[in-house]
Amino acid sequence: MEREKSKERYKKVDLSKSSSIHIGPLADVYMIDSYAYPEDAYLIGFLNNILVGPDHPPLMRLSKTFDFIRLEDGRLRIGAATPGGKIVSFCKRHDIAHFEFMAHLPGTLGGMLQMNAGLKSYEVFEYLLDIRTRDRSVKKADIDYGYRRTDIDEVVFEASFRVEEGFDLSKIEMFKQMRSNQPRDPSAGSCFKNPPGDYAGRLIEAVGLKGHRIGDMQFSDVHSNFLVNLGKGSFEDAMVIIKLAEKRVLEQTGISLEREVIILDRRYF
Ligand SMILES: Cc1cc2nc3c(=O)[nH]c(=O)nc-3n(C[C@H](O)[C@H](O)[C@H](O)COP(=O)(O)OP(=O)(O)OC[C@H]3O[C@@H](n4cnc5c(N)ncnc54)[C@H](O)[C@@H]3O)c2cc1C
């Protein structure tokens, strides 16, 4: 009976369809609908920043229970499974400022918080007050965060933000322009983080890998730091080309590229 019950919590997800890079096997994903979740499973959001291999760990994902937005006590409370686009629509309707950058940022609030996602200097942590995890509420001041990184290592269920008036429609256009140099082919966003004082895309181009293709995986000729899937790209091809870039950039420039895309396969932990 107990086994039957827990079976219902798993959902078959075709990761090749639901990940932004269109790579991944069919997987049983545990759907979290309360503050309880399996300790050994890896949490996924909308898979815009993850490359899942065939030998991935067990997976879990927040259910719709955590897809909500509420204005309460002058704060904005948002469930971590809420997509960015929905947050922007809510802010537009209620004339709330500072969330416009999410209009063109794919993913859930949880995924954005984990990496302090953003566009240039506009980041999700800017107006954050606190996050809610299973056992506690954590104030922003107690989280270590910086450019596209945080020390969040547990499931975030929701977060609260400061509310200021003034949704700015012109910013939506500005953010759209900022993204106009990004390719439209399936990708997981930026493949590598920008090293201090430089750009990962510039380094990939400098070592001759802009437009380089292995199978159907390519460092885009539109923006070199986007590893795009031109059709039937595989996990193995993606790993070969990622490691090639890391090796060449290190050999030719002395710089160790740090991956922004998360590789989820036990062979690469
Ligand atoms: C075309 C494209 C363009 C992009 N451009 C940008 C950009 O300009 N700037 C930028 O910052 N990012 C960009 N990204 C990356 C992506 O938008 C962000 O990483 C986003 O935050 C991912 O959200 P997700 O729900 O898809 O998370 P996933 O990719 O599923 O997960 C990413 C990480 O977040 C963790 N996570 C997910 N949910 C939670 C939760 N509830 N609690 C704790 N941890 C959680 C996961 O464990 C994982 O470590 C881009 C991606 C694509 C595909």
PDBQT file of the ligand as one rigid body, heavy atoms in Angstrom, charges set to zero:
ROOT
HETATM    1  C1  LIG A 301      18.577  30.105 -24.007  1.00  0.00    +0.000 C 
HETATM    2  C2  LIG A 301      18.984  30.292 -22.562  1.00  0.00    +0.000 A 
HETATM    3  C3  LIG A 301      19.430  31.524 -22.150  1.00  0.00    +0.000 A 
HETATM    4  C4  LIG A 301      19.816  31.727 -20.825  1.00  0.00    +0.000 A 
HETATM    5  N1  LIG A 301      20.255  32.952 -20.439  1.00  0.00    +0.000 NA
HETATM    6  C5  LIG A 301      20.594  33.168 -19.155  1.00  0.00    +0.000 A 
HETATM    7  C6  LIG A 301      20.998  34.474 -18.739  1.00  0.00    +0.000 A 
HETATM    8  O1  LIG A 301      21.057  35.423 -19.503  1.00  0.00    +0.000 OA
HETATM    9  N2  LIG A 301      21.328  34.638 -17.429  1.00  0.00    +0.000 N 
HETATM   10  C7  LIG A 301      21.279  33.616 -16.533  1.00  0.00    +0.000 A 
HETATM   11  O2  LIG A 301      21.568  33.834 -15.359  1.00  0.00    +0.000 OA
HETATM   12  N3  LIG A 301      20.901  32.367 -16.908  1.00  0.00    +0.000 NA
HETATM   13  C8  LIG A 301      20.552  32.129 -18.186  1.00  0.00    +0.000 A 
HETATM   14  N4  LIG A 301      20.164  30.896 -18.588  1.00  0.00    +0.000 N 
HETATM   15  C9  LIG A 301      20.164  29.802 -17.607  1.00  0.00    +0.000 C 
HETATM   16  C10 LIG A 301      18.804  29.594 -16.939  1.00  0.00    +0.000 C 
HETATM   17  O3  LIG A 301      17.882  30.545 -17.355  1.00  0.00    +0.000 OA
HETATM   18  C11 LIG A 301      18.950  29.733 -15.447  1.00  0.00    +0.000 C 
HETATM   19  O4  LIG A 301      19.965  28.905 -14.954  1.00  0.00    +0.000 OA
HETATM   20  C12 LIG A 301      17.653  29.355 -14.718  1.00  0.00    +0.000 C 
HETATM   21  O5  LIG A 301      17.730  29.864 -13.455  1.00  0.00    +0.000 OA
HETATM   22  C13 LIG A 301      17.432  27.854 -14.680  1.00  0.00    +0.000 C 
HETATM   23  O6  LIG A 301      16.188  27.573 -14.052  1.00  0.00    +0.000 OA
HETATM   24  P1  LIG A 301      15.589  26.112 -14.148  1.00  0.00    +0.000 P 
HETATM   25  O7  LIG A 301      14.311  26.089 -13.404  1.00  0.00    +0.000 OA
HETATM   26  O8  LIG A 301      15.553  25.676 -15.544  1.00  0.00    +0.000 OA
HETATM   27  O9  LIG A 301      16.665  25.288 -13.291  1.00  0.00    +0.000 OA
HETATM   28  P2  LIG A 301      17.426  23.924 -13.676  1.00  0.00    +0.000 P 
HETATM   29  O10 LIG A 301      18.254  24.158 -14.887  1.00  0.00    +0.000 OA
HETATM   30  O11 LIG A 301      16.484  22.800 -13.704  1.00  0.00    +0.000 OA
HETATM   31  O12 LIG A 301      18.376  23.782 -12.393  1.00  0.00    +0.000 OA
HETATM   32  C14 LIG A 301      19.498  24.611 -12.242  1.00  0.00    +0.000 C 
HETATM   33  C15 LIG A 301      20.043  24.475 -10.812  1.00  0.00    +0.000 C 
HETATM   34  O13 LIG A 301      19.094  25.013  -9.915  1.00  0.00    +0.000 OA
HETATM   35  C16 LIG A 301      18.801  24.076  -8.878  1.00  0.00    +0.000 C 
HETATM   36  N5  LIG A 301      17.413  24.264  -8.472  1.00  0.00    +0.000 N 
HETATM   37  C17 LIG A 301      16.303  24.212  -9.265  1.00  0.00    +0.000 A 
HETATM   38  N6  LIG A 301      15.199  24.449  -8.522  1.00  0.00    +0.000 NA
HETATM   39  C18 LIG A 301      15.627  24.652  -7.241  1.00  0.00    +0.000 A 
HETATM   40  C19 LIG A 301      14.978  24.890  -5.997  1.00  0.00    +0.000 A 
HETATM   41  N7  LIG A 301      13.669  24.993  -5.900  1.00  0.00    +0.000 N 
HETATM   42  N8  LIG A 301      15.746  25.014  -4.875  1.00  0.00    +0.000 NA
HETATM   43  C20 LIG A 301      17.090  24.911  -4.931  1.00  0.00    +0.000 A 
HETATM   44  N9  LIG A 301      17.771  24.669  -6.077  1.00  0.00    +0.000 NA
HETATM   45  C21 LIG A 301      17.046  24.535  -7.219  1.00  0.00    +0.000 A 
HETATM   46  C22 LIG A 301      19.056  22.708  -9.515  1.00  0.00    +0.000 C 
HETATM   47  O14 LIG A 301      19.312  21.736  -8.510  1.00  0.00    +0.000 OA
HETATM   48  C23 LIG A 301      20.263  23.032 -10.373  1.00  0.00    +0.000 C 
HETATM   49  O15 LIG A 301      21.416  23.012  -9.552  1.00  0.00    +0.000 OA
HETATM   50  C24 LIG A 301      19.754  30.655 -19.902  1.00  0.00    +0.000 A 
HETATM   51  C25 LIG A 301      19.290  29.408 -20.324  1.00  0.00    +0.000 A 
HETATM   52  C26 LIG A 301      18.893  29.222 -21.644  1.00  0.00    +0.000 A 
HETATM   53  C27 LIG A 301      18.393  27.881 -22.073  1.00  0.00    +0.000 C 
ENDROOT
TORSDOF 0
